Amino acid sequence: MYTAAIASWKVADEKRKEDAAEARAKNKRANDAFKKKQEAAKKRGKKLEASDKPALIPVPKAIPQPKLKDFMEGSVPEQARDDDSDGGDEDDEGFGTDGQTGVVAAQKTMMMKMMRMSRG
């Protein structure tokens, strides 16, 4: 499955590279033509407006390569690894929703309030 994803990615990336090269070439030609018009207008003592400037074609961004770890069979999501897997009935009292003790959460809240007050 990973090799199929890599093959698909390579095809898509090659197409993107071709499209990007084409967009860069068109942008360069449009920019060169604008510069020529600008030079000619300067010689005549006129000035081109900003609306005369060519609109550049966006260059496609790189597609991230698929990672092998995303295709591993035995991989466990990070959230599941953090959970207690011992199956015990432990009470998590005193812990906030993000796993922090009440004291740490209170300290964070206090720091945030102090930062807001110092800003004005």
MDTraj code that builds the backbone (N, CA, C; nanometers):
import mdtraj as md
import numpy as np

residues = "MET TYR THR ALA ALA ILE ALA SER TRP LYS VAL ALA ASP GLU LYS ARG LYS GLU ASP ALA ALA GLU ALA ARG ALA LYS ASN LYS ARG ALA ASN ASP ALA PHE LYS LYS LYS GLN GLU ALA ALA LYS LYS ARG GLY LYS LYS LEU GLU ALA SER ASP LYS PRO ALA LEU ILE PRO VAL PRO LYS ALA ILE PRO GLN PRO LYS LEU LYS ASP PHE MET GLU GLY SER VAL PRO GLU GLN ALA ARG ASP ASP ASP SER ASP GLY GLY ASP GLU ASP ASP GLU GLY PHE GLY THR ASP GLY GLN THR GLY VAL VAL ALA ALA GLN LYS THR MET MET MET LYS MET MET ARG MET SER ARG GLY".split()
xyz = np.array([
    [0.0817, -0.1179, 0.0000],
    [0.0000, 0.0000, 0.0000],
    [0.0870, 0.1255, 0.0000],
    [0.1952, 0.1221, 0.0770],
    [0.2860, 0.2359, 0.0830],
    [0.3530, 0.2583, -0.0523],
    [0.3952, 0.1495, -0.1174],
    [0.4611, 0.1643, -0.2478],
    [0.3652, 0.2216, -0.3515],
    [0.2380, 0.1838, -0.3435],
    [0.1377, 0.2405, -0.4348],
    [0.1193, 0.3895, -0.4069],
    [0.1202, 0.4264, -0.2792],
    [0.1057, 0.5680, -0.2424],
    [0.2256, 0.6484, -0.2909],
    [0.3456, 0.5902, -0.2778],
    [0.4672, 0.6587, -0.3245],
    [0.4621, 0.6747, -0.4763],
    [0.4208, 0.5694, -0.5479],
    [0.4125, 0.5770, -0.6940],
    [0.3123, 0.6849, -0.7363],
    [0.1991, 0.6885, -0.6698],
    [0.0981, 0.7898, -0.6994],
    [0.1511, 0.9296, -0.6689],
    [0.2219, 0.9422, -0.5577],
    [0.2795, 1.0710, -0.5190],
    [0.3822, 1.1176, -0.6211],
    [0.4660, 1.0242, -0.6693],
    [0.5680, 1.0609, -0.7671],
    [0.5051, 1.1149, -0.8952],
    [0.3984, 1.0484, -0.9410],
    [0.3290, 1.0934, -1.0618],
    [0.2707, 1.2337, -1.0390],
    [0.2043, 1.2518, -0.9246],
    [0.1441, 1.3823, -0.8938],
    [0.2504, 1.4896, -0.8774],
    [0.3643, 1.4534, -0.8170],
    [0.4714, 1.5505, -0.7962],
    [0.5371, 1.5902, -0.9286],
    [0.5531, 1.4947, -1.0191],
    [0.6093, 1.5268, -1.1511],
    [0.5165, 1.6216, -1.2267],
    [0.3863, 1.5950, -1.2189],
    [0.2896, 1.6822, -1.2854],
    [0.2952, 1.8211, -1.2240],
    [0.3055, 1.8271, -1.0893],
    [0.3138, 1.9558, -1.0212],
    [0.4385, 2.0318, -1.0634],
    [0.5506, 1.9603, -1.0758],
    [0.6754, 2.0249, -1.1174],
    [0.6626, 2.0816, -1.2580],
    [0.5975, 2.0067, -1.3476],
    [0.5770, 2.0561, -1.4844],
    [0.4878, 2.1796, -1.4832],
    [0.3799, 2.1734, -1.4057],
    [0.2883, 2.2876, -1.3960],
    [0.3586, 2.4088, -1.3345],
    [0.4416, 2.3843, -1.2346],
    [0.5135, 2.4935, -1.1700],
    [0.6133, 2.5576, -1.2669],
    [0.6835, 2.4750, -1.3437],
    [0.7793, 2.5283, -1.4409],
    [0.7062, 2.6108, -1.5470],
    [0.5907, 2.5612, -1.5908],
    [0.5122, 2.6334, -1.6899],
    [0.4627, 2.7670, -1.6332],
    [0.4152, 2.7670, -1.5094],
    [0.3671, 2.8896, -1.4460],
    [0.4805, 2.9897, -1.4297],
    [0.5980, 2.9413, -1.3885],
    [0.7129, 3.0320, -1.3733],
    [0.7523, 3.0930, -1.5073],
    [0.7507, 3.0119, -1.6129],
    [0.7868, 3.0617, -1.7461],
    [0.6857, 3.1665, -1.7932],
    [0.5572, 3.1405, -1.7741],
    [0.4543, 3.2374, -1.8135],
    [0.4677, 3.3662, -1.7335],
    [0.4939, 3.3525, -1.6044],
    [0.5117, 3.4709, -1.5201],
    [0.6319, 3.5529, -1.5651],
    [0.7404, 3.4840, -1.6016],
    [0.8611, 3.5538, -1.6472],
    [0.8347, 3.6270, -1.7781],
    [0.7644, 3.5589, -1.8721],
    [0.7325, 3.6238, -2.0003],
    [0.6433, 3.7459, -1.9787],
    [0.5430, 3.7322, -1.8925],
    [0.4520, 3.8434, -1.8652],
    [0.5264, 3.9592, -1.7992],
    [0.6162, 3.9272, -1.7083],
    [0.6939, 4.0300, -1.6396],
    [0.7899, 4.0996, -1.7358],
    [0.8528, 4.0218, -1.8243],
    [0.9437, 4.0806, -1.9238],
    [0.8672, 4.1728, -2.0187],
    [0.7490, 4.1306, -2.0616],
    [0.6671, 4.2143, -2.1505],
    [0.6261, 4.3429, -2.0792],
    [0.5928, 4.3336, -1.9528],
    [0.5568, 4.4527, -1.8759],
    [0.6752, 4.5478, -1.8653],
    [0.7939, 4.4932, -1.8409],
    [0.9126, 4.5787, -1.8308],
    [0.9395, 4.6511, -1.9619],
    [0.9190, 4.5816, -2.0747],
    [0.9374, 4.6457, -2.2055],
    [0.8375, 4.7598, -2.2243],
    [0.7120, 4.7350, -2.1871],
    [0.6109, 4.8402, -2.1972],
    [0.6457, 4.9581, -2.1068],
    [0.6971, 4.9258, -1.9903],
    [0.7340, 5.0292, -1.8940],
    [0.8485, 5.1149, -1.9485],
    [0.9471, 5.0501, -2.0097],
    [1.0611, 5.1229, -2.0683],
    [1.0133, 5.2130, -2.1818],
    [0.9244, 5.1595, -2.2662],
    [0.8723, 5.2377, -2.3784],
    [0.7918, 5.3571, -2.3274],
    [0.7154, 5.3373, -2.2231],
    [0.6367, 5.4463, -2.1667],
    [0.7281, 5.5523, -2.1061],
    [0.8380, 5.5093, -2.0448],
    [0.9339, 5.6025, -1.9872],
    [0.9944, 5.6910, -2.0953],
    [1.0275, 5.6290, -2.2091],
    [1.0867, 5.7041, -2.3198],
    [0.9896, 5.8097, -2.3721],
    [0.8598, 5.7786, -2.3694],
    [0.7590, 5.8734, -2.4150],
    [0.7226, 5.9733, -2.3062],
    [0.7772, 5.9552, -2.1871],
    [0.7499, 6.0462, -2.0773],
    [0.6206, 6.0163, -2.0052],
    [0.5715, 5.8960, -2.0172],
    [0.4486, 5.8561, -1.9486],
    [0.4819, 5.7532, -1.8407],
    [0.3820, 5.7272, -1.7597],
    [0.4014, 5.6301, -1.6522],
    [0.2880, 5.5278, -1.6581],
    [0.3231, 5.4004, -1.6487],
    [0.2209, 5.2955, -1.6475],
    [0.1554, 5.2903, -1.5103],
    [0.0290, 5.2544, -1.5104],
    [-0.0435, 5.2432, -1.3837],
    [-0.0232, 5.1043, -1.3236],
    [-0.0561, 5.0922, -1.1986],
    [-0.0417, 4.9633, -1.1303],
    [-0.1337, 4.8581, -1.1923],
    [-0.2449, 4.9028, -1.2501],
    [-0.3385, 4.8081, -1.3109],
    [-0.2804, 4.7461, -1.4386],
    [-0.1774, 4.8086, -1.4950],
    [-0.1138, 4.7550, -1.6153],
    [-0.0189, 4.6399, -1.5829],
    [0.0174, 4.6283, -1.4561],
    [0.1093, 4.5224, -1.4153],
    [0.0400, 4.3863, -1.4292],
    [0.1102, 4.2856, -1.4822],
    [0.0465, 4.1561, -1.5042],
    [0.0149, 4.0830, -1.3729],
    [-0.0971, 4.0114, -1.3747],
    [-0.1331, 3.9275, -1.2605],
    [-0.0571, 3.7963, -1.2744],
    [0.0215, 3.7629, -1.1742],
    [0.1038, 3.6432, -1.1808],
    [0.0208, 3.5180, -1.1548],
    [0.0574, 3.4119, -1.2226],
    [-0.0083, 3.2820, -1.2047],
    [0.0503, 3.2177, -1.0793],
    [-0.0331, 3.1677, -0.9884],
    [0.0215, 3.1030, -0.8687],
    [0.0962, 2.9745, -0.9035],
    [0.2111, 2.9579, -0.8427],
    [0.2933, 2.8387, -0.8647],
    [0.2467, 2.7308, -0.7670],
    [0.2146, 2.6101, -0.8169],
    [0.1686, 2.5029, -0.7272],
    [0.2744, 2.4679, -0.6222],
    [0.2285, 2.4509, -0.4998],
    [0.3205, 2.4168, -0.3904],
    [0.3495, 2.2678, -0.3892],
    [0.4574, 2.2329, -0.3230],
    [0.5011, 2.0935, -0.3160],
    [0.3999, 2.0085, -0.2392],
    [0.3851, 1.8866, -0.2837],
    [0.2973, 1.7898, -0.2190],
    [0.3846, 1.7076, -0.1238],
    [0.3481, 1.7015, 0.0044],
    [0.4321, 1.6248, 0.0969],
    [0.4315, 1.4757, 0.0634],
    [0.5478, 1.4156, 0.0742],
    [0.5625, 1.2728, 0.0453],
    [0.4959, 1.1918, 0.1555],
    [0.4248, 1.0840, 0.1190],
    [0.3633, 1.0000, 0.2218],
    [0.4702, 0.9402, 0.3135],
    [0.4367, 0.9297, 0.4406],
    [0.5315, 0.8760, 0.5379],
    [0.5007, 0.7292, 0.5640],
    [0.6052, 0.6516, 0.5792],
    [0.5904, 0.5083, 0.6027],
    [0.5145, 0.4798, 0.7315],
    [0.5374, 0.5617, 0.8334],
    [0.4727, 0.5361, 0.9627],
    [0.3200, 0.5455, 0.9529],
    [0.2689, 0.6199, 0.8539],
    [0.1247, 0.6288, 0.8365],
    [0.0657, 0.4999, 0.7793],
    [0.1500, 0.4149, 0.7212],
    [0.1026, 0.2923, 0.6583],
    [0.1372, 0.1666, 0.7374],
    [0.2007, 0.1826, 0.8515],
    [0.2384, 0.0675, 0.9326],
    [0.1131, 0.0042, 0.9923],
    [0.1056, -0.1270, 0.9897],
    [-0.0117, -0.2005, 1.0379],
    [-0.0289, -0.1871, 1.1890],
    [0.0778, -0.2005, 1.2639],
    [0.0687, -0.2038, 1.4096],
    [0.0779, -0.0681, 1.4743],
    [0.0710, 0.0384, 1.3973],
    [0.0862, 0.1698, 1.4583],
    [-0.0386, 0.2045, 1.5385],
    [-0.0155, 0.2697, 1.6497],
    [-0.1227, 0.3090, 1.7389],
    [-0.1279, 0.4612, 1.7383],
    [-0.2445, 0.5194, 1.7245],
    [-0.2529, 0.6656, 1.7283],
    [-0.1939, 0.7198, 1.8567],
    [-0.1375, 0.8376, 1.8506],
    [-0.0681, 0.8962, 1.9651],
    [-0.1610, 0.9110, 2.0850],
    [-0.2834, 0.9474, 2.0615],
    [-0.3790, 0.9664, 2.1691],
    [-0.4038, 0.8352, 2.2433],
    [-0.4115, 0.7238, 2.1709],
    [-0.4361, 0.5947, 2.2342],
    [-0.3172, 0.5513, 2.3181],
    [-0.1955, 0.5886, 2.2768],
    [-0.0763, 0.5521, 2.3531],
    [-0.0725, 0.6258, 2.4858],
    [-0.1283, 0.7465, 2.4906],
    [-0.1251, 0.8257, 2.6125],
    [-0.2246, 0.7766, 2.7168],
    [-0.3308, 0.7093, 2.6739],
    [-0.4337, 0.6623, 2.7661],
    [-0.3774, 0.5493, 2.8523],
    [-0.4376, 0.5346, 2.9696],
    [-0.3976, 0.4243, 3.0569],
    [-0.4481, 0.2946, 2.9964],
    [-0.3600, 0.2015, 2.9715],
    [-0.3997, 0.0764, 2.9077],
    [-0.4050, -0.0396, 3.0069],
    [-0.3947, -0.0090, 3.1376],
    [-0.3950, -0.1182, 3.2343],
    [-0.5366, -0.1632, 3.2680],
    [-0.6374, -0.0882, 3.2267],
    [-0.7750, -0.1295, 3.2459],
    [-0.8245, -0.1136, 3.3878],
    [-0.7469, -0.0554, 3.4764],
    [-0.7872, -0.0374, 3.6160],
    [-0.8904, 0.0719, 3.6293],
    [-0.9655, 0.0657, 3.7399],
    [-1.0653, 0.1679, 3.7664],
    [-1.0043, 0.2740, 3.8567],
    [-0.9186, 0.3534, 3.8019],
    [-0.8534, 0.4574, 3.8803],
    [-0.9318, 0.5863, 3.8661],
    [-0.9436, 0.6573, 3.9740],
    [-1.0089, 0.7873, 3.9682],
    [-0.9045, 0.8903, 3.9286],
    [-0.9412, 0.9735, 3.8334],
    [-0.8501, 1.0778, 3.7872],
    [-0.8890, 1.2123, 3.8470],
    [-0.9385, 1.2099, 3.9706],
    [-0.9784, 1.3354, 4.0329],
    [-0.8548, 1.4198, 4.0572],
    [-0.8742, 1.5509, 4.0425],
    [-0.7614, 1.6415, 4.0618],
    [-0.6906, 1.6707, 3.9310],
    [-0.7322, 1.6068, 3.8247],
    [-0.6712, 1.6315, 3.6957],
    [-0.7682, 1.7069, 3.6079],
    [-0.7139, 1.8025, 3.5304],
    [-0.7962, 1.8768, 3.4364],
    [-0.8239, 1.7926, 3.3134],
    [-0.8956, 1.8516, 3.2190],
    [-0.9300, 1.7773, 3.0981],
    [-0.8073, 1.7456, 3.0144],
    [-0.7004, 1.8219, 3.0318],
    [-0.5790, 1.7960, 2.9550],
    [-0.4774, 1.7157, 3.0356],
    [-0.5184, 1.6560, 3.1472],
    [-0.4319, 1.5685, 3.2247],
    [-0.3448, 1.6407, 3.3260],
    [-0.3706, 1.7689, 3.3488],
    [-0.2888, 1.8435, 3.4436],
    [-0.3577, 1.8440, 3.5802],
    [-0.2774, 1.8556, 3.6829],
    [-0.3365, 1.8654, 3.8153],
    [-0.4021, 2.0016, 3.8286],
    [-0.4905, 2.0129, 3.9252],
    [-0.5604, 2.1385, 3.9470],
    [-0.4650, 2.2528, 3.9767],
    [-0.3551, 2.2219, 4.0460],
    [-0.2577, 2.3242, 4.0822],
    [-0.1900, 2.3796, 3.9564],
    [-0.1499, 2.2913, 3.8667],
    [-0.0830, 2.3348, 3.7439],
    [-0.1782, 2.4157, 3.6578],
    [-0.3029, 2.3704, 3.6473],
    [-0.4024, 2.4436, 3.5692],
    [-0.4260, 2.5818, 3.6293],
    [-0.4304, 2.5907, 3.7619],
    [-0.4503, 2.7192, 3.8279],
    [-0.3311, 2.8114, 3.8030],
    [-0.2106, 2.7554, 3.8049],
    [-0.0916, 2.8363, 3.7771],
    [-0.0953, 2.8917, 3.6349],
    [-0.1365, 2.8078, 3.5412],
    [-0.1468, 2.8529, 3.4027],
    [-0.2475, 2.9659, 3.3896],
    [-0.3625, 2.9493, 3.4559],
    [-0.4662, 3.0511, 3.4507],
    [-0.4156, 3.1823, 3.5088],
    [-0.3447, 3.1736, 3.6200],
    [-0.2899, 3.2928, 3.6847],
    [-0.1895, 3.3625, 3.5932],
    [-0.1042, 3.2849, 3.5271],
    [-0.0042, 3.3424, 3.4363],
    [-0.0727, 3.4124, 3.3195],
    [-0.1780, 3.3513, 3.2658],
    [-0.2498, 3.4113, 3.1542],
    [-0.3129, 3.5438, 3.1959],
    [-0.3717, 3.5477, 3.3157],
    [-0.4324, 3.6711, 3.3649],
    [-0.3267, 3.7801, 3.3817],
    [-0.2099, 3.7431, 3.4355],
    [-0.1024, 3.8399, 3.4556],
    [-0.0531, 3.8943, 3.3223],
    [-0.0443, 3.8082, 3.2217],
    [0.0016, 3.8523, 3.0909],
    [-0.0986, 3.9498, 3.0296],
    [-0.2278, 3.9212, 3.0450],
    [-0.3307, 4.0115, 2.9913],
    [-0.3252, 4.1476, 3.0589],
    [-0.3033, 4.1464, 3.1901],
    [-0.2992, 4.2723, 3.2640],
    [-0.1772, 4.3545, 3.2249],
    [-0.0651, 4.2882, 3.1968],
    [0.0568, 4.3614, 3.1639],
    [0.0494, 4.4240, 3.0249],
    [-0.0345, 4.3675, 2.9390],
    [-0.0508, 4.4242, 2.8032],
    [-0.1255, 4.5565, 2.8072],
    [-0.2088, 4.5729, 2.9038],
    [-0.2764, 4.7015, 2.9156],
    [-0.4175, 4.6932, 2.9004],
])
top = md.Topology()
chain = top.add_chain()
for i, resn in enumerate(residues, 1):
    res = top.add_residue(resn, chain, resSeq=i)
    for name in ("N", "CA", "C"):
        top.add_atom(name, md.element.get_by_symbol(name[0]), res)
traj = md.Trajectory(xyz[None], top)
